[in-house]
Amino acid sequence: MSRQFLAEGGITLSGGGYTIVGVVAVVALVALAIGYVLLKEVLAAGQGTAKMQDIAKAVQEGAAAYLKRQRNTLAIFGVIVFLLLFALPADDWSERIGRSIFFLVGAAFSFTIGYLGMWLATQANLRVAAASREEGGREKAMRVAFRTGGVVGMITVGLGLLGAAIVVLVYTGQAPKVLEGFGFGAALIAMFMRVGGGIFTKAADVGADLVGKVEQGIPEDDPRNAATIADNVGDNVGDCAGMAADLFESYAVMLVAALILGSSAFGASGLIFPLIVPAIGVITAVIGVYITKARAGEGGLVTINRSFYISAVISAVLSAIAAFVYLPNSFAEFGEGYAHNTGNPAVIATVSVIIGIVLAALILRITGYYTGTEHKPVQDVGKTSETGAATVILSGISVGFESAVYTALVIGAAVFGAYLLGGGVALFAVALAGTGLLTTVGVIVAMDTFGPVSDNAQGIAEMSGDVDEKAAQILTELDAVGNTTKAITKGIAIATAVLAATALFGSYSDAIAKTVAERGEGAVTAVSSFVNQVVSPNTLVGVIVGAAVVFLFSGLAVNAVSRAAGAVVYEVRRQFRDIPGIMEGTTRPEYGKVVDIVTRDSLRELATPGLLAVFAPIAVGFGLGTGALAGYLAGAIATGTLMAIFLANSGGAWDNAKKLVEDGNHGGKGSDAHEATIIGDTVGDPFKDTAGPAINPLIKVMNLVSVLIAPAVVTLTLGGGADTTWRIVIAVVAVAVIVAAIVVSKRRGSVMSETPAAAKA
């Protein structure tokens, strides 16, 4: 059987196989080179006035300082996880060392892409603002913003593909196990950057809005507001750094899942084909970035969507050609170990990849409909602003609930369709659907980065006062488009999480079966025991705990934003009250103090959700067994999918409803309707930019932890005696770590309950 084939480490690459993987590595390097070309183009754009440059410099310095401190915090955590990972059992020392080293490589790549996304966005926002003032400003500004995202997209696919190709070239048969470390490092760091950056950006944003817009009645990016620089810094460390790292880990983890299952399903061919598909994605990403040019009178979202669809179609065609050229028409051609499988491998691979591409397109349509200003859901949310903030919040929640259902059903249909198609290699078909979705990642990253760059550009323009009404309108339009593209990319990211988690779920089962088989005598009884666990009450308990962890994680993230935002509110109030001349514009606010507050609070909040993600599956696996851990993963995947989409789309709808009112609808700026939408947007900020997006890496971290610990769980479960004692001790320690982290987090309390005097002190 193919599983045995994999367990025996029988996979070897032929000379032709090494050549193909080498070509994939070269394609990855080409992607990095194209990213550099796009980078030079972005940096060559005009930088506007001296005042605009001063504001941009403050944002650049604040973002760099934050990520430097975050890097130091994450380095400590990374070393601890590296040592724990090294202690986990492996087939041999080579595999153990490789898995641990590539954990660090995946983590370093993830942070590097996040840092690059942040750095470039802080350079590009100024240039987008400057471009809006020039002749043909709308087209120029849009091109600079999208090609900024193109740089990050090229680096994302380049590093992800390069890392996977190197592992396959060096480790071959052991590559799937080593890649587990690579994906785990990418996912873990992405989750931390998502949570930390999300808390930073939304604490500053919420605090700025509550005092500036609601209490003082001044514009969103008014330089008199001490939180404006922190807000603009936050867009970069949250939406750019956090999301860039998030999409990279989606790319890396999906590749890991595909390579693990591919080697089991198709042998050496299954180890190579999942690398060919994303290599094709590099070609289509380049095409997608370069054809994104706005036409006269055409909406920005229409332009971006057209590029996406063209790229998707090209990906589908090229992937189909690659499948029929590279893969055989019969499983028998793979050897005797695969002859029992039915179907045509080339057809299965082609249709599976196309399912993933179509899934990305459908999510784009659904998310665009529920969060775009030109569609009924957001327009209805805007209308409710005439009756107050409560109805705005209720209508936004309704949009989030409804959109989550349809998006989840589409994702579920894609998973089930690939599963039915795959037959004996069903899980690999699901993984291939994920790699099909990956062919669009270069364009998806460009779409995502477009959002915060446009948002920051509008902030710089407003704070400097150096743009006319026409340029301001251009930037407002691009910002609204960016809100929708960010929501779309979050939807696609959660789709990759579900596809990867489903595939990794199969890897978890394989890891258990392999460990049981290695025990030899009594293996049949052990397998029967495992099957019985799947239908036992333990499994239901695991499902409930998995769902509960998603709720707890989301609650911790939103509460962290609330606490930090409260501190920002009091600091901004203090400055308005105690520093003469701020409202008159004759005194510069103390921007640095707000940046320090959100930096401190966001970094100290990192530990609790991180510990929860790592130790919860350990507690369930060692405490309740393999069946319960399977249930835990199922509960987390199902609940996480719905929760992430609900949070992202509710927040996106509230944000764009506010844009509708600010464009002059329902009373326009300064009206009661405007104030109602500001409150809705404030509630939505931690939804769409902190808790919602962080669920995506959370799901994959928990799945990878489960895959990594599965052999140890089985070994200690079947051992009895001292092994049982160790299993219980590990579970108790894991629970204790989680409880301690939550207690410490709760003891920080909420600054919102403090008096202004206490906050001042």
Long-range contacts (C-beta under 8 A, 24 or more apart in sequence): 1-337, 1-340, 2-264, 2-265, 2-267, 2-337, 2-338, 2-341, 3-264, 3-510, 3-513, 3-514, 4-337, 4-517, 5-264, 5-267, 5-337, 6-176, 6-263, 6-264, 6-510, 6-514, 7-514, 7-517, 7-518, 9-91, 9-173, 9-174, 10-173, 11-172, 11-173, 11-263, 11-267, 11-268, 11-271, 12-172, 12-173, 12-268, 13-168, 13-172, 13-268, 13-271, 13-272, 14-268, 17-268, 17-271, 17-272, 18-169, 20-272, 20-275, 20-276, 20-326, 21-165, 21-168, 21-169, 21-272, 21-275, 22-165, 22-169, 23-279, 24-161, 24-165, 24-275, 24-276, 24-279, 25-161, 25-162, 25-165, 25-166, 25-169, 27-161, 27-279, 27-282, 28-157, 28-158, 28-159, 28-160, 28-161, 28-162, 28-165, 28-279, 28-282, 29-158, 29-162, 30-158, 30-282, 31-154, 31-155, 31-157, 31-158, 31-161, 31-282, 31-285, 31-286, 31-442, 32-154, 32-155, 32-158, 32-159, 32-162, 34-154, 34-286, 35-150, 35-151, 35-152, 35-153, 35-154, 35-155, 35-158, 38-147, 38-150, 38-151, 38-154, 38-289, 39-120, 39-151, 41-147, 42-120, 42-123, 42-124, 42-127, 42-144, 42-147, 42-148, 42-151, 43-123, 43-127, 45-127, 45-130, 45-131, 45-140, 45-144, 46-127, 46-130, 46-131, 46-134, 47-126, 47-127, 47-130, 48-126, 48-127, 48-129, 48-130, 48-133, 48-460, 48-464, 48-466, 49-130, 49-464, 49-466, 51-464, 51-465, 51-466, 52-126, 52-129, 52-130, 52-460, 52-461, 52-464, 52-466, 53-126, 55-223, 55-229, 55-232, 55-460, 55-463, 55-464, 56-122, 56-123, 56-125, 56-126, 56-460, 58-229, 58-591, 59-122, 59-125, 59-229, 59-232, 59-233, 59-236, 59-456, 59-460, 60-119, 60-122, 60-123, 62-229, 62-230, 62-233, 62-591, 62-595, 63-118, 63-119, 63-122, 63-233, 63-236, 63-237, 63-241, 64-118, 64-119, 64-122, 65-595, 65-599, 66-200, 66-233, 66-237, 66-595, 66-599, 66-602, 67-114, 67-115, 67-118, 67-237, 67-241, 69-599, 69-603, 70-192, 70-193, 70-196, 70-237, 70-603, 70-606, 71-111, 71-115, 73-603, 73-606, 74-107, 74-111, 74-189, 74-192, 74-193, 74-606, 77-188, 77-192, 77-607, 77-610, 78-104, 78-107, 78-185, 78-188, 78-189, 81-188, 81-614, 85-181, 85-184, 85-708, 88-708, 88-709, 88-711, 88-712, 89-711, 89-712, 89-715, 90-177, 91-174, 91-177, 94-171, 94-174, 95-171, 95-174, 95-177, 95-178, 98-167, 98-170, 98-171, 98-174, 98-177, 98-178, 98-181, 99-177, 99-178, 99-180, 99-181, 100-181, 101-181, 102-163, 102-167, 102-178, 102-179, 102-181, 102-182, 102-185, 103-181, 103-182, 103-184, 103-185, 104-185, 105-163, 105-182, 105-185, 106-163, 106-181, 106-182, 106-183, 106-184, 106-185, 106-186, 106-187, 106-189, 106-249, 106-252, 107-185, 107-186, 107-188, 107-189, 108-185, 109-159, 109-160, 109-163, 109-185, 109-186, 109-248, 109-252, 110-185, 110-186, 110-187, 110-189, 110-190, 110-193, 110-245, 110-248, 110-249, 110-252, 111-189, 111-193, 111-245, 112-159, 113-152, 113-155, 113-156, 113-159, 113-244, 113-245, 113-248, 114-189, 114-190, 114-193, 114-240, 114-241, 114-242, 114-244, 114-245, 114-248, 115-241, 116-151, 116-152, 116-155, 116-244, 117-152, 117-240, 117-241, 117-243, 117-244, 117-245, 117-449, 118-236, 118-237, 118-240, 118-241, 118-244, 120-148, 120-151, 120-152, 120-240, 121-148, 121-235, 121-236, 121-240, 121-449, 121-452, 121-453, 121-456, 122-236, 122-456, 124-148, 124-453, 125-232, 125-236, 125-452, 125-453, 125-456, 125-457, 125-459, 125-460, 126-457, 126-460, 128-453, 128-454, 128-456, 128-457, 128-475, 128-478, 129-457, 129-458, 129-460, 129-461, 129-464, 129-467, 129-471, 129-475, 132-457, 132-461, 132-467, 132-471, 132-472, 132-474, 132-475, 133-466, 133-467, 133-468, 133-471, 137-470, 137-471, 137-474, 138-294, 138-474, 138-477, 138-478, 139-293, 139-294, 141-454, 141-457, 141-474, 141-475, 141-478, 142-292, 142-294, 142-300, 142-303, 142-478, 143-292, 143-293, 143-294, 145-449, 145-450, 145-453, 145-454, 145-457, 145-478, 145-482, 146-289, 146-292, 146-304, 146-446, 146-447, 146-450, 147-289, 147-446, 148-446, 148-449, 148-450, 148-453, 149-289, 149-445, 149-446, 149-447, 149-448, 149-449, 149-450, 149-453, 150-285, 150-289, 150-442, 150-446, 152-240, 152-244, 152-445, 152-446, 152-449, 153-285, 153-289, 153-441, 153-442, 153-443, 153-444, 153-445, 153-446, 153-449, 154-282, 154-285, 154-286, 154-289, 154-442, 156-244, 156-247, 156-248, 156-251, 156-441, 156-442, 156-445, 157-251, 157-278, 157-281, 157-282, 157-285, 157-438, 157-441, 157-442, 158-282, 159-248, 160-186, 160-248, 160-251, 160-252, 160-255, 160-278, 161-255, 161-275, 161-278, 161-279, 161-282, 163-252, 164-252, 164-255, 164-256, 164-259, 164-275, 165-275, 168-259, 168-271, 168-272, 168-275, 172-271, 173-263, 175-259, 175-263, 175-271, 176-256, 176-259, 176-260, 176-263, 176-264, 176-271, 179-255, 179-256, 179-259, 179-260, 180-256, 180-260, 180-704, 180-707, 180-708, 182-252, 182-256, 183-249, 183-252, 183-253, 183-255, 183-256, 183-257, 183-700, 183-704, 184-701, 184-704, 184-705, 184-708, 186-245, 186-248, 186-249, 186-252, 186-253, 187-249, 187-252, 187-253, 187-697, 187-700, 187-701, 187-704, 188-610, 188-613, 188-614, 188-697, 188-701, 189-245, 189-249, 190-242, 190-245, 190-246, 190-248, 190-249, 190-697, 191-249, 191-609, 191-610, 191-613, 191-694, 191-697, 191-698, 191-701, 192-606, 192-610, 193-241, 193-242, 193-245, 193-246, 194-238, 194-242, 194-243, 194-245, 194-246, 194-693, 194-694, 194-696, 194-697, 195-557, 195-560, 195-605, 195-606, 195-609, 195-610, 195-690, 195-694, 196-237, 196-242, 196-602, 196-603, 196-605, 196-606, 197-234, 197-237, 197-238, 197-239, 197-241, 197-242, 197-602, 198-238, 198-242, 198-557, 198-561, 198-686, 198-689, 198-690, 198-691, 198-693, 198-694, 199-557, 199-560, 199-561, 199-564, 199-598, 199-601, 199-602, 199-605, 199-690, 200-230, 200-233, 200-234, 200-237, 200-238, 200-564, 200-598, 200-599, 200-602, 201-231, 201-233, 201-234, 201-235, 201-237, 201-238, 201-239, 201-689, 201-690, 202-234, 202-238, 202-561, 202-565, 202-685, 202-686, 202-689, 202-690, 203-234, 203-560, 203-561, 203-564, 203-565, 203-567, 203-568, 203-597, 203-598, 203-601, 203-602, 204-230, 204-231, 204-233, 204-234, 204-565, 204-568, 204-594, 204-598, 205-231, 205-234, 205-682, 205-685, 205-689, 206-561, 206-565, 206-568, 206-682, 206-685, 206-686, 207-564, 207-565, 207-566, 207-567, 207-568, 207-569, 207-571, 207-572, 207-594, 208-568, 208-572, 209-678, 209-681, 209-682, 210-565, 210-569, 210-682, 211-568, 211-569, 211-572, 211-573, 211-576, 212-572, 213-675, 213-678, 214-675, 214-678, 214-679, 215-573, 216-576, 216-583, 217-670, 219-462, 219-669, 220-459, 220-462, 221-458, 221-459, 221-460, 221-462, 221-463, 222-462, 222-463, 223-463, 223-585, 223-589, 224-582, 224-583, 224-585, 224-589, 225-572, 225-589, 226-571, 226-572, 226-575, 226-582, 226-589, 226-590, 226-591, 226-593, 226-594, 227-568, 227-571, 227-572, 227-594, 228-459, 228-463, 228-591, 229-591, 229-594, 229-595, 230-568, 230-591, 230-594, 230-595, 230-597, 230-598, 231-459, 232-456, 232-459, 232-460, 233-595, 234-598, 235-452, 235-455, 235-456, 235-459, 236-452, 236-456, 238-452, 238-689, 238-690, 239-448, 239-449, 239-451, 239-452, 239-455, 239-486, 239-689, 240-449, 240-452, 240-453, 242-693, 243-448, 243-449, 243-486, 243-489, 243-490, 243-493, 243-693, 244-445, 244-448, 244-449, 246-493, 246-693, 246-696, 246-697, 247-441, 247-444, 247-445, 247-448, 247-489, 247-493, 249-697, 249-700, 250-441, 250-493, 250-496, 250-497, 250-500, 250-696, 250-697, 250-700, 251-278, 251-438, 251-441, 251-496, 253-496, 253-500, 253-504, 253-700, 253-704, 254-431, 254-434, 254-435, 254-437, 254-438, 254-496, 254-499, 254-500, 254-503, 255-435, 255-438, 256-500, 256-504, 256-704, 257-431, 257-434, 257-499, 257-500, 257-503, 257-504, 257-507, 258-428, 258-431, 258-432, 258-434, 258-435, 258-503, 260-431, 260-503, 260-504, 260-507, 260-510, 261-425, 261-427, 261-428, 261-431, 261-503, 261-506, 261-507, 262-428, 262-431, 262-432, 264-428, 264-510, 265-341, 265-424, 265-425, 265-427, 265-428, 266-327, 266-334, 266-338, 266-345, 266-425, 266-428, 267-334, 267-335, 267-337, 267-338, 269-326, 269-327, 269-328, 269-334, 269-345, 270-428, 272-326, 273-322, 273-323, 273-326, 273-327, 273-349, 273-432, 274-431, 274-432, 274-435, 276-322, 276-326, 277-319, 277-322, 277-353, 277-432, 277-435, 277-436, 277-438, 277-439, 278-435, 278-438, 278-439, 278-441, 280-315, 280-318, 280-319, 280-322, 280-439, 281-315, 281-438, 281-439, 281-440, 281-441, 281-442, 282-442, 283-314, 283-318, 284-311, 284-312, 284-314, 284-315, 284-318, 284-439, 284-440, 284-442, 284-443, 285-311, 285-440, 285-441, 285-442, 285-443, 285-446, 286-442, 287-311, 287-314, 288-440, 288-442, 288-443, 288-446, 289-442, 289-443, 289-446, 292-446, 299-374, 299-481, 300-477, 300-478, 300-481, 301-368, 301-372, 301-374, 301-481, 301-484, 301-485, 304-447, 304-450, 304-481, 304-485, 305-364, 305-368, 307-443, 308-361, 308-364, 308-440, 308-443, 308-444, 308-447, 309-361, 311-439, 311-440, 311-442, 311-443, 312-357, 312-360, 312-361, 312-439, 312-440, 315-357, 315-436, 315-439, 315-440, 316-353, 316-354, 316-357, 316-436, 319-350, 319-353, 319-354, 319-357, 319-436, 319-439, 320-350, 320-353, 320-354, 323-347, 323-349, 323-350, 323-353, 324-350, 331-424, 340-424, 341-423, 341-424, 341-425, 342-423, 342-424, 343-422, 343-423, 343-424, 343-425, 345-425, 348-421, 348-422, 348-423, 348-425, 348-429, 348-432, 349-429, 349-432, 351-421, 352-418, 352-421, 352-422, 352-429, 352-430, 352-432, 352-433, 352-436, 353-432, 353-433, 353-435, 353-436, 353-439, 354-436, 355-414, 355-417, 355-418, 355-421, 355-433, 355-436, 356-414, 356-418, 356-432, 356-433, 356-434, 356-435, 356-436, 356-437, 356-438, 356-439, 356-499, 357-436, 357-437, 357-439, 357-440, 358-414, 359-410, 359-411, 359-414, 359-433, 359-436, 359-437, 359-495, 360-437, 360-440, 360-444, 360-492, 360-495, 362-410, 363-407, 363-410, 363-411, 363-488, 363-491, 363-492, 363-495, 364-488, 364-491, 364-492, 366-403, 366-406, 366-407, 366-410, 366-491, 367-403, 367-407, 367-484, 367-487, 367-488, 367-490, 367-491, 367-649, 367-652, 368-484, 368-488, 370-399, 370-402, 370-403, 370-487, 370-649, 370-652, 370-653, 371-403, 371-483, 371-484, 371-487, 371-488, 371-649, 371-652, 371-653, 371-656, 372-484, 372-656, 373-480, 373-484, 373-656, 373-659, 373-660, 377-402, 377-403, 377-653, 378-653, 378-656, 378-657, 378-660, 379-660, 381-653, 381-654, 381-657, 381-677, 381-680, 382-657, 382-660, 382-661, 382-665, 382-666, 382-677, 383-666, 384-676, 385-657, 385-661, 385-666, 385-673, 385-674, 385-676, 385-677, 385-680, 386-666, 386-667, 386-672, 386-673, 388-672, 388-676, 389-675, 389-676, 389-679, 389-680, 391-676, 392-654, 392-657, 392-676, 392-677, 392-679, 392-680, 393-654, 393-679, 393-680, 393-683, 396-650, 396-651, 396-653, 396-654, 396-657, 396-680, 396-683, 396-684, 397-650, 399-649, 399-650, 399-653, 400-645, 400-646, 400-647, 400-648, 400-649, 400-650, 400-651, 400-653, 400-687, 401-646, 401-650, 403-645, 403-646, 403-649, 404-641, 404-642, 404-643, 404-645, 404-646, 404-649, 405-642, 407-491, 407-494, 407-495, 407-645, 407-649, 408-641, 408-642, 408-645, 411-494, 411-495, 411-498, 411-499, 411-641, 414-495, 414-499, 415-498, 415-499, 415-502, 427-502, 427-503, 427-505, 427-506, 428-503, 430-499, 430-502, 430-503, 430-506, 431-499, 431-500, 431-503, 433-499, 434-496, 434-499, 434-500, 434-503, 437-492, 437-495, 437-496, 437-499, 438-496, 440-492, 444-488, 444-489, 444-492, 445-489, 447-485, 447-488, 447-489, 448-485, 448-486, 448-489, 450-478, 450-481, 450-482, 450-485, 451-479, 451-481, 451-482, 451-483, 451-485, 451-486, 452-482, 452-486, 453-482, 454-478, 454-479, 454-481, 454-482, 455-479, 455-482, 476-659, 476-662, 476-663, 479-659, 480-656, 480-659, 483-652, 483-655, 483-656, 483-659, 484-652, 484-656, 486-652, 486-688, 487-648, 487-649, 487-651, 487-652, 487-688, 490-644, 490-648, 490-688, 490-692, 490-693, 490-696, 491-645, 491-648, 491-649, 493-693, 493-696, 494-640, 494-641, 494-644, 494-645, 494-648, 494-695, 494-696, 496-696, 497-637, 497-640, 497-641, 497-644, 497-695, 497-696, 497-697, 497-699, 497-700, 498-637, 498-641, 498-699, 500-700, 500-703, 501-633, 501-637, 501-699, 501-700, 501-703, 502-637, 504-700, 504-703, 504-704, 504-706, 504-707, 505-630, 505-633, 505-634, 505-637, 505-703, 507-707, 508-629, 508-630, 508-633, 508-703, 508-706, 508-707, 508-710, 509-630, 511-707, 511-710, 511-711, 512-626, 512-710, 512-711, 512-713, 512-714, 514-711, 515-710, 515-711, 515-714, 515-715, 516-714, 516-718, 519-718, 522-718, 526-714, 526-718, 530-626, 530-627, 532-627, 533-625, 533-626, 533-627, 533-628, 533-630, 534-627, 534-630, 534-631, 535-627, 536-627, 538-624, 538-625, 538-627, 538-628, 538-631, 539-627, 539-628, 539-630, 539-631, 540-631, 541-624, 541-628, 541-631, 542-620, 542-624, 542-627, 542-628, 542-629, 542-630, 542-631, 542-632, 542-633, 542-634, 542-635, 543-631, 543-632, 543-634, 543-635, 544-635, 545-616, 545-620, 545-628, 545-632, 545-635, 546-620, 546-631, 546-632, 546-633, 546-634, 546-635, 546-636, 546-637, 546-639, 546-702, 547-635, 547-636, 547-638, 547-639, 548-635, 549-612, 549-616, 549-632, 549-636, 549-702, 550-635, 550-636, 550-639, 550-640, 550-643, 550-695, 550-698, 551-639, 551-643, 552-612, 552-742, 553-609, 553-612, 553-613, 553-691, 553-694, 553-695, 553-698, 554-643, 554-647, 554-691, 554-692, 554-695, 556-605, 556-608, 556-609, 556-612, 556-742, 556-745, 557-609, 557-686, 557-690, 557-691, 557-694, 558-686, 558-687, 558-690, 558-691, 559-745, 559-750, 560-601, 560-602, 560-605, 560-690, 560-745, 561-685, 561-686, 561-690, 562-686, 562-750, 562-752, 563-601, 563-605, 563-748, 563-749, 563-750, 563-751, 563-752, 564-597, 564-598, 564-601, 564-602, 564-605, 566-750, 566-751, 566-752, 566-754, 566-759, 567-597, 567-598, 567-601, 567-751, 567-759, 568-594, 568-597, 568-598, 569-752, 570-751, 570-754, 570-756, 570-759, 570-760, 571-597, 571-759, 573-756, 574-756, 574-759, 574-760, 604-748, 605-745, 607-741, 608-741, 608-742, 608-744, 608-745, 609-694, 609-698, 611-737, 611-738, 611-741, 612-738, 612-741, 612-742, 613-698, 613-701, 613-702, 613-705, 614-701, 614-705, 615-734, 615-735, 615-737, 615-738, 616-702, 616-734, 616-738, 617-702, 617-705, 617-706, 617-709, 618-705, 618-709, 618-730, 618-731, 618-734, 619-731, 619-734, 619-735, 619-738, 621-706, 621-709, 621-710, 621-713, 622-709, 622-713, 622-716, 622-727, 622-728, 622-730, 622-731, 622-734, 623-727, 623-728, 623-731, 623-732, 623-734, 623-735, 624-731, 625-713, 625-717, 626-710, 626-713, 626-714, 626-717, 629-706, 629-710, 629-713, 632-702, 632-706, 633-702, 633-703, 633-706, 636-698, 636-699, 636-702, 637-699, 637-703, 640-695, 640-696, 640-698, 640-699, 643-692, 643-695, 644-692, 644-693, 644-695, 644-696, 645-692, 646-692, 647-687, 647-688, 647-691, 647-692, 647-695, 648-687, 648-688, 648-692, 648-693, 649-688, 650-684, 650-687, 650-688, 651-684, 651-685, 651-687, 651-688, 651-689, 651-692, 652-684, 652-688, 653-684, 654-680, 654-681, 654-683, 654-684, 655-681, 655-684, 655-685, 655-688, 657-681
